[in-house]
């Protein structure tokens, strides 16, 4: 073979190797790029509704509590807006969130509620100002899209937690777990080193893990596969939760995570609250939640902990996504601890 022909034949292969290397680099374990500044008394928290609608009256318990914590509150234009199930039109929700991302005086953004809607605007959000001046994004459920997007794309930390629609009107009637969960938002925002003990489960896989904490709503994470917001899980501690799903749906979603490689190279796995539905036709799936999970991770050696206090429930502790944590799972003690 002539030299020119030989070189021509190997260049495409070299290009392929370069592409593969780039792909491996994209999947490589990443480090925290930025932890937004922790809040001080007098700092401003913006409230917006980038997904479902909520009334001005419904956010008042949250506004009152934020002010009690010493923060000022800026209520966004989407609060009180309604476009069918959404907190305003796509354009209105995008504009409100964009203005808060770009406003240097706002140090944190609390999403008013979840529902559905962020996926409709995520690709039109301009994050350039946010990257230059990071701030805390707070919420869960549909807000998982934001957590996943900013973690995978920018490696900036955020807070997975309750939202405005979870703050009680009468704190004297609230359960202690609900109070603790809401107070944990302030603990995260003020820079407290977080520690989460939880009850051991006989189905746990024991071990110790260290890694960046990522995760959120399982259904949402499944739908992000193959998109710009796809969650990268290699060497990370992944937490998942969901509500209103059939057991067979949870099984299917976990197969998706396994087949897309999201379970193969984890540091650890945390299973939060899962409220399941009974099949309308009375058919039983035949496996429990624990059995469904353990089947997918049987071949892996990392620790797995069930019954963690996160999810669509009163006991939904605020978690710093994108921050290093240590996970300990053994027969008598289970805890997740932020690493400093």
LOGUTOR-629260 format. One record per residue (C-alpha): x, y, z. Coordinates in steps of 0.02 Angstrom, whole numbers, plus 50000, padded with zeros to 5 digits. Layout:
LOGUTOR-629260
XYZ;...
This chain:
LOGUTOR-629260
500005000050000;500655017349957;501065029150100;499735041950053;498405028550039;498935021250205;498855038150292;497155041450215;496535024950281;497085028050461;496525046150477;494675041850490;495115028750621;496135041850715;494665053550708;493585039850781;494825037350923;494795056150955;492905056050963;492935041251081;494185050151192;493085065451195;491605054551241;492585046451383;493115063651442;491295069051446;490875053951551;492365055851667;492035059451851;491945078251873;492335089752017;491315103552094;491625119051989;490645131352096;489685131752257;488605147552256;488925159752399;487995155352557;486685167952608;486845181652738;485485190952831;484655203452715;485035193652556;483655192152426;482775175952379;481725176152222;480155165652207;479605160152035;478515146551961;479365138951808;478205123851807;476455122851882;475365137551936;475185143852113;474275158552191;475025173152285;474035167752437;474755150152431;476565156152442;476285167452593;476785154452724;478435152352632;478695171152614;478375173552800;479615159952849;480975166352731;480785183552808;480875175952983;482535168352931;483145185952893;483015185952704;482125197952590;480935190752461;480615195752281;479025188052211;479095184352026;477815188851895;477295170651870;476555169652045;474675170952019;474835168451831;473975153451753;473975145751582;472975129751607;474105118951718;475615130451700;476165145651800;475925156751648;476365153951466;478045146551417;478655164051374;478065171251540;478875157351642;480485158651543;480555177651561;480255176951748;481575163751779;482805172251661;482625188951750;482975180751917;484495171451850;485195187851782;484765198751933;486395200452032;485435205952187;484525189252198;485615176552288;484445161452279;482925156252178;481565146152263;480395137452141;478625139252204;478035121852156;478355107352039;477095099251925;477635100151743;478365113251629;480245115751646;480655104151502;479685115951388;480875130451424;482535122851479;483355124151306;482935142651290;483645148151458;485235158551444;486395152751583;487865164251540;487515176251684;487175161851803;488855153951760;489765170251795;488825173251957;488095156952025;486635157052145;485655143552233;484245135352135;483005127352256;481625114552226;481245096452182;480095085552076;480015094151905;481455105351962;482535089751945;482745095751765;483645111351826;484705101851952;485255089151821;485555102151686;486635114051788;487595099851870;488025090751709;488285106351604;489085118451727;489545108251883;488705121151995;487895115852158;486035117552193;484785112952328;483505098852310;482135102752436;480345106752475;479545121652388;478295135252433;476775123952421;477485113052563;477605126752695;476195124852825;475015139152865;474985134353049;476675128653113;475925123353279;474985109553188;476435103853078;477305087253109;479105088353170;479765079653014;478965093052905;479685106853015;481415098953012;481335096952823;480905115252794;482185121452920;483505111252828;483295123152680;483905137552789;485315126552855;485895123052677;485745141352625;486735147452776;488175135552744;487925122752881;488835106252852;487385094352826;487185077352908;485735065352876;485525049752984;484195037352927;483505020852985;484405004852931;483434993252817;483764974552811;483804975652621;485224988352618;486894984352538;488214989552664;489774999652629;490555016852630;490575028552480;491195045852439;490655056252293;489695071152226;487845069952269;486645070352121;484885064552083;483055068552102;481415062452032;481635045651945;480345048551808;481135065251766;482895058151762;482305044551644;481595057251521;483225067151518;484255052851446;485045057751281;484715076451305;485795091251351;485145089251528;485645071051544;486315067151718;488105060551725;488245048351870;489995040851858;490825039952030;489385049552109;488135046052247;486435045252162;484785047952254;483085044352177;481275046552230;479565046352148;477705046452179;476105040152098;476955026751994;476535008351970;477864995952023;478074990151844;478405008151794;479765009651926;480494993351862;480515000051684;481305016551737;482685007751832;483024996651682;483235012851585;484505019151710;485425002551703;485425001151513;486035019151493;487485015751610;486895026751752;486985012751881;488605004151828;489925015951897;489075024052046;489955027352211;488325023952302;486435023452281;485115031152394;483275026452381;482085039552448;480195039552463;479185030152333;477295031352340;476655017752224;474945015052145;473984998852133;473664992251959;471914997351901;471594979851837;472124971651998;473674963551925;475134961952043;476894965151980;477654951952092;479134961652161;479324974152301;480204990852278;481744984052366;481774968652254;481584979352098;483074990052147;484204976052207;483924966152048;484664980651947;486194983052058;486554965052105;488184964552005;488874980652080;489814982552244;489335000052300;488225003352453;486345005052431;485235012952563;483335012652570;482105023852663;483115039852649;482125055652698;481895063252526;480415063652409;478585068152392;478275066752579;478345077152737;480075070552778;480965078352629;482655085052686;483575098252587;485085091052495;486555100152416;486675092852241;488385094252161;489295094152330;490445080552398;489655068752525;490085052852617;488815038652626;488905025852766;487795010552763;487974996752892;486844985752997;486644997953142;487025014953067;486585023952906;487005041852865;487425053952727;488645067852775;489235082852678;491125082652660;492105098652694;
